[in-house]
C-alpha cells in the first residue's frame, strides 16, 4: 500500500473518531430491549481497542506535520495538490479510485488534505534524496526485464456462446451497426459489454493463444471473423498496435528516477516523522491510550537500508481482460 493510501486509511479512522467525540456529551448511546448502553461504557470500550491508539497516533502525526509546515513556512499550492490527485487517479481503472474513497467514507476534501500533507513531507525530505545518473544507469542495467515493453495491441470484442450468434454479430457490424450498441446487446462479457467491448492495451502473453493470434494479425479497424476460445466465440476489432520497445536512458530515465526517488522517500519519510515525534512535547492524559504514539526508533543507515519498490496499481487494460486471461493461467 502506498504512503497515500496508508494515510487515507488512517484519516478514515480519524474521521470516525472525531464523529464519535463530537457527540460524546454524555447520556446514552443506545437502548437494547430497554437496556441502555451509556456514553461512558461505550467510550471505555472504544478506548481499550487497538484502533483507538491508532487513531490518536494518526491525529498526532497530522498535527505535527501541520505544525512543521507552519513553523518552516512550507506552503503547497492548490494546483500541486490537484496535479498529485490526478496522477493517482490515472493509475487506476475508471471509477476504482472513487470506489476506494467511498468504502472508506472519505470525501475529495479529505483526499486533498492528505495529499497536501504528503507534499509537505516530500518537500521536507527532498534535501536528503540523492539520485545520480550512475544510479539510474545501474538500475536500468539490472531491471531491463521489467522496463522493456513487449508489443501491445488495443482491441475491443464481443463475446457470445456459439458460432451462429457470432456470425450474426459479425454481419451486423459489417453492415454498419455501432460496435458499442451490438456489444451491449449481445456480449456475455460482463466486464466489457457496457464499455463497448473495450479491452484496452494488452501484450500477447496476456491473452489465450486464439485471441492473441487474431489481435496481433488481423487488419487494424477491420471486423475480424469469429474466433473461438475456451470462453466462447469472439468478434474482434483491433484499434491499435504498438511495437515492442527496449528500455534506454533516453526513454526510461525519468521513470527510473521517479522509482528511485520513491524508494528513498520510503526510507526518509518514516525517519522524518520519527524526528518530529522525538522533538515534540507529547503528553497523553488517558491511561487507556498510554503508548499510542510510539517512541521513535533510531534512524537506519540509508546507505545500507533495503530498497523498497512501491507496488503500482494494475493498469486498466489488464483488469478489463477478464474473459481472456493470460495463457499461462489456462
PyMOL commands that set and color helices and strands:
alter all, ss='L'
color gray80, all
select helices_A, chain A and resi 3-22+39-47+50-71+78-89+96-103+108-128+133-142+144-147+163-174+179-186+193-195+204-206+209-215+249-279+287-289+316-320+327-329
alter helices_A, ss='H'
color red, helices_A
select strands_A, chain A and resi 28-32+35-38+152-160+198-203+227-229+232-242
alter strands_A, ss='S'
color yellow, strands_A
deselect
rebuild
show_as cartoon
